[in-house]
């Protein structure tokens, strides 16, 4: 039986599938079971910041598995300790404590619980078009009836306000507001970049009203936007949610917390959170990002990529926007057909809503690859 038929027969049909079997990857390239080559501008939805098949991470994972593959957090572990220290050093402000988990949804779920326990207040404000995961708490903060309707009723006490509209957000705040949860760049919501003044005002509001600011950097973290963390360009949160690219492709999530965050003993745990293999992969991944100057890569190549995209003359393009190597090309029509046309030309991209082509290439992509991608976009969007 073919790979496609096996998956169709045995897996729940919760993912929209593309008609391709991916079997290997290297750098910014992916290969299918017919050995066809693709330029990867999806990075597994932002996971592969350091590219595919990096030998440094592979070596770290192999050596750690042979040393100690699993260690529940009731025991101390040197690899976990080093990663916690490294993350505290890397993140801005006083984000000096960490909770380890396995995914972005788990990180956001934990942050919501931590905000409630720290403030004693039950309500959360999130933004329209925001996406924070699909576990029950995170799902309540994720915008969109298409995600929520099958699982209603949602967690009570969550309000959604327009993104980048401070007056609307301020009006929604009340005495029961525990936290405000925002993405510095909305990924699934259309690659919409936050306004710095908006975030600065939100930060001040949180300080004034004893509210915790949670920033979801599951997709924007670890160099993607041209700084190690996007919040460096906006405002420092009280809780910073990380995942996706943290461990070079292995499942790994984390919540960095300031001293304002208090969580009772045993109130939130994770069997696999902070396991030594994922921690070793994370340390190796951060080392690659630093040693190969991938943050600067994202900044300079992101500017180049956006400049090239804005130069495309097509009546189908409404706007090009982004930050670093997180880019959205909004069309005046449905973008889905162009995703398939780009695949036919050897370029893998993502959607971000119905009309936006999302580009999230590995930070190791080259100018030559970018030029090839721009040429492919130019061709499929030609009048």
C-alpha positions in Angstrom: 0.0 0.0 0.0 1.3 3.5 -0.8 2.4 6.0 1.8 -0.6 8.2 0.9 -3.1 5.4 1.3 -1.6 4.2 4.6 -2.0 7.7 6.1 -5.5 8.1 4.7 -6.6 4.8 6.1 -5.1 5.0 9.6 -4.8 8.7 10.5 -7.7 11.0 11.6 -8.4 13.4 8.7 -7.8 16.6 10.6 -5.1 18.0 8.4 -5.6 19.3 4.8 -3.1 17.3 2.8 -1.0 18.3 -0.2 -0.4 15.6 -2.8 3.3 15.1 -2.1 5.3 12.7 0.1 8.3 14.4 1.7 11.1 12.1 2.7 14.2 14.2 3.4 15.6 17.6 3.7 18.9 19.5 3.7 19.5 23.1 4.4 16.7 25.1 2.7 15.8 22.2 0.4 13.2 19.4 0.7 12.9 16.2 -1.4 9.9 14.0 -2.2 9.7 10.3 -2.8 10.3 10.9 -6.5 13.5 12.7 -5.6 12.1 16.0 -6.8 13.7 19.0 -5.1 11.9 22.0 -3.5 13.0 25.3 -2.1 11.4 25.3 1.4 9.6 28.6 2.2 7.5 27.0 4.9 10.0 25.6 7.4 7.3 23.3 8.7 5.4 26.4 9.8 8.4 28.1 11.2 10.2 25.1 12.8 13.3 24.8 10.7 15.0 28.1 11.3 18.4 26.5 11.1 17.5 24.4 8.0 17.0 20.7 7.7 19.5 18.0 8.7 22.0 20.1 10.6 24.8 17.8 11.7 25.4 19.8 14.9 21.9 19.1 16.2 22.0 15.4 15.0 25.3 14.9 17.0 23.9 16.5 20.1 20.7 14.3 20.0 22.6 11.1 19.3 25.1 11.7 22.1 22.4 12.7 24.6 20.3 9.7 23.9 23.2 7.4 24.6 23.9 9.4 27.8 20.4 9.9 29.2 17.3 10.1 27.0 14.7 11.0 29.6 14.6 12.6 33.0 11.4 13.8 34.6 11.6 17.2 36.2 11.3 15.8 39.7 15.0 15.2 39.3 17.7 17.7 38.5 19.5 17.4 35.2 22.6 19.3 33.9 21.4 19.7 30.3 18.0 21.1 31.4 19.8 23.4 33.8 22.1 24.8 31.1 19.3 25.4 28.7 17.3 27.3 31.4 20.3 29.4 32.1 20.9 30.1 28.4 17.3 31.1 27.7 17.3 33.5 30.7 20.5 35.0 29.3 19.1 35.4 25.8 15.7 36.8 26.6 15.2 40.6 27.3 14.2 42.1 30.6 13.8 40.0 33.8 12.5 36.8 32.1 14.6 34.7 34.4 12.6 31.6 35.0 11.3 28.9 32.6 8.7 26.2 32.3 9.5 23.5 29.7 6.8 21.8 27.6 6.5 20.3 24.1 4.7 22.6 21.8 3.4 26.1 21.2 -0.1 25.3 22.2 1.2 23.8 25.5 3.3 27.0 26.1 0.3 29.2 25.7 -1.9 26.9 27.7 0.6 27.1 30.6 0.9 30.9 30.3 -2.8 31.3 30.6 -2.9 29.2 33.8 0.2 31.0 35.2 -1.5 34.4 34.6 -4.6 33.3 36.5 -2.7 31.8 39.4 -0.4 34.9 39.7 -3.1 37.5 39.6 -6.1 35.7 41.1 -8.2 37.1 38.2 -10.0 35.0 35.6 -10.3 37.0 32.4 -8.0 37.1 29.3 -7.9 39.6 26.4 -6.6 38.3 23.1 -6.8 39.8 19.6 -8.8 39.2 16.5 -7.0 37.1 13.9 -4.7 35.8 16.7 -3.7 32.2 16.7 -2.4 30.5 19.9 -3.0 26.8 19.4 -5.9 24.3 19.7 -5.8 22.9 23.2 -8.9 24.0 25.1 -7.5 27.0 26.8 -5.3 28.1 23.9 -8.3 27.5 21.6 -10.4 30.0 23.5 -7.9 32.7 22.7 -7.5 31.6 19.1 -9.7 33.7 16.8 -12.0 32.0 14.4 -15.3 30.0 14.6 -13.9 27.4 12.2 -11.5 26.3 15.0 -13.8 26.8 17.9 -17.3 25.7 16.8 -16.9 21.9 17.0 -15.6 22.2 20.6 -17.9 24.8 22.1 -18.5 26.1 24.7 -15.1 27.7 25.1 -13.3 28.6 28.2 -15.2 31.6 29.7 -13.7 35.0 30.3 -11.9 35.5 27.0 -12.5 38.7 25.0 -11.1 39.4 21.5 -10.3 43.0 20.4 -8.9 44.4 17.1 -5.1 44.1 16.7 -3.1 47.3 16.9 -6.1 49.3 18.2 -5.1 50.4 21.7 -8.3 52.3 22.5 -10.4 49.2 21.8 -8.1 47.1 23.9 -8.1 49.5 26.8 -11.9 49.7 26.8 -12.0 45.9 27.2 -9.8 45.9 30.3 -11.6 45.5 33.6 -10.9 44.6 37.2 -11.1 40.9 36.4 -8.5 41.0 33.6 -5.6 38.7 34.4 -3.6 39.0 31.2 -3.3 40.3 27.6 -2.1 37.7 25.1 -0.6 39.0 21.8 1.6 38.0 18.9 4.2 40.5 17.9 3.5 39.4 14.3 0.3 37.6 13.6 1.3 34.6 11.5 -1.9 32.6 10.8 -3.8 35.9 10.9 -2.1 37.1 7.7 1.5 38.1 8.6 0.3 41.3 10.3 3.1 43.2 12.0 2.5 44.8 15.4 2.8 48.5 15.9 5.5 49.4 18.3 3.6 52.3 19.9 0.6 50.0 20.4 2.8 47.5 22.3 4.4 50.2 24.4 1.0 51.5 25.4 -0.2 47.9 26.2 3.0 47.4 28.3 2.2 50.6 30.3 -1.4 49.6 30.7 -0.4 46.3 32.2 2.0 48.0 34.6 -0.7 50.4 35.7 -3.5 47.9 36.1 -1.7 44.8 37.6 -2.2 42.8 34.4 0.3 40.4 32.9 1.5 40.8 29.3 1.9 37.4 27.5 3.6 37.5 24.1 3.3 34.5 21.9 6.6 34.1 20.0 6.0 30.5 19.0 6.5 31.4 15.4 8.5 34.7 15.7 11.2 33.5 18.1 14.9 32.6 17.5 15.9 35.0 14.8 12.9 34.8 12.5 12.1 38.5 12.6 15.7 39.9 12.5 16.2 39.9 16.3 16.6 36.9 18.5 13.1 37.5 19.8 10.6 39.9 18.1 9.6 41.4 21.5 13.0 43.2 21.4 11.4 45.4 18.7 8.1 46.0 20.6 7.9 45.6 24.4 9.2 43.1 27.0 6.4 40.8 28.3 5.9 39.2 31.7 5.5 35.8 30.0 7.2 34.8 26.7 5.9 31.7 24.9 8.3 29.8 22.7 8.4 26.6 20.7 8.6 25.6 17.0 12.3 26.4 16.1 13.6 26.1 19.7 15.0 22.5 19.3 15.9 22.4 15.6 12.9 20.2 14.7 12.3 18.2 17.8 9.1 18.9 19.9 10.0 21.5 22.5 8.3 24.5 24.1 9.0 26.9 26.9 7.5 29.7 28.8 9.9 32.4 30.1 8.5 34.2 33.2 9.3 37.3 35.1 9.3 37.5 38.9 5.6 38.7 38.7 4.6 35.2 37.9 3.8 32.8 40.7 2.7 29.2 40.2 1.8 26.8 43.0 3.9 23.6 43.4 2.5 20.6 41.3 -0.1 22.8 39.7 1.2 22.4 36.2 3.6 19.7 34.9 4.7 17.9 31.8 6.1 14.4 31.6 8.3 15.1 28.5 8.8 18.8 29.2 12.5 19.6 29.5 13.6 16.1 28.6 17.4 15.9 28.1 17.2 15.1 24.4 15.1 18.1 23.5 17.2 20.3 25.8 20.4 19.1 24.1 18.9 19.8 20.7 17.8 23.2 21.9 21.3 24.1 23.1 22.8 22.9 19.9 20.2 24.9 17.8 20.8 28.1 19.7 24.6 27.6 19.1 24.0 27.2 15.4 21.9 30.4 15.3 24.6 32.3 17.1 27.6 30.8 15.4 26.2 31.1 11.9 24.9 34.7 12.4 21.3 33.6 11.4 19.7 36.5 13.2 21.5 38.9 11.0 20.8 36.7 8.0 17.1 37.0 8.7 17.3 40.8 9.0 19.4 41.4 5.8 17.9 38.7 3.6 14.4 39.5 4.9 14.8 43.1 3.7 16.2 41.8 0.4 13.3 39.3 -0.1 10.6 42.0 0.7 12.3 44.5 -1.7 12.3 41.9 -4.5 8.7 41.0 -3.8 7.5 44.6 -3.8 9.1 45.1 -7.2 6.9 42.4 -8.8 4.4 44.1 -11.1 1.1 42.1 -10.8 -2.5 43.3 -10.6 -3.1 40.3 -8.3 -0.9 41.6 -5.4 -2.5 43.9 -2.8 0.4 44.2 -0.4 3.7 42.7 0.7 4.4 42.9 4.5 6.5 41.3 7.0 9.4 41.4 9.4 12.7 39.7 8.8 12.1 36.3 7.1 8.5 36.2 8.1 6.7 37.6 5.0 3.1 37.7 3.7 2.1 38.5 0.1 -1.6 39.5 0.2 -3.5 38.9 -3.0 -6.7 40.4 -4.2 -8.1 36.9 -4.7 -7.9 33.4 -3.2 -4.3 32.4 -2.7 -4.8 28.6 -2.6 -4.4 27.9 -6.3 -1.1 29.8 -6.4 0.3 27.6 -3.5 -0.2 24.6 -5.8 1.3 26.4 -8.8 4.4 27.3 -6.8 4.8 23.7 -5.7 4.6 22.7 -9.4 7.6 25.1 -9.9 9.5 23.6 -6.9 8.7 26.1 -4.2 6.8 25.2 -1.0 4.9 28.0 0.7 2.1 28.4 3.2 -1.3 30.1 3.4 -2.1 32.7 6.1 -5.8 33.1 5.7 -7.7 32.9 2.4 -5.7 35.5 0.4 -2.2 35.6 1.9 0.8 33.6 0.7 3.1 33.2 3.7 6.9 32.8 3.3 8.8 31.3 6.2 12.1 30.0 4.7 14.9 28.6 6.9 17.2 31.4 8.0 20.0 29.6 6.0 18.3 30.4 2.7 20.6 32.1 0.1 20.0 35.2 -2.1 20.1 32.8 -5.1 17.2 30.8 -3.6 15.3 34.0 -2.9 15.7 35.1 -6.5 14.4 31.7 -7.7 11.4 32.0 -5.4 10.7 35.6 -6.6 10.9 34.5 -10.2 8.4 31.6 -9.5 6.0 34.0 -7.8 6.3 36.5 -10.7 5.5 33.7 -13.1 2.5 32.3 -11.4 1.1 35.8 -10.6 1.6 37.1 -14.1 -1.4 38.9 -15.7 
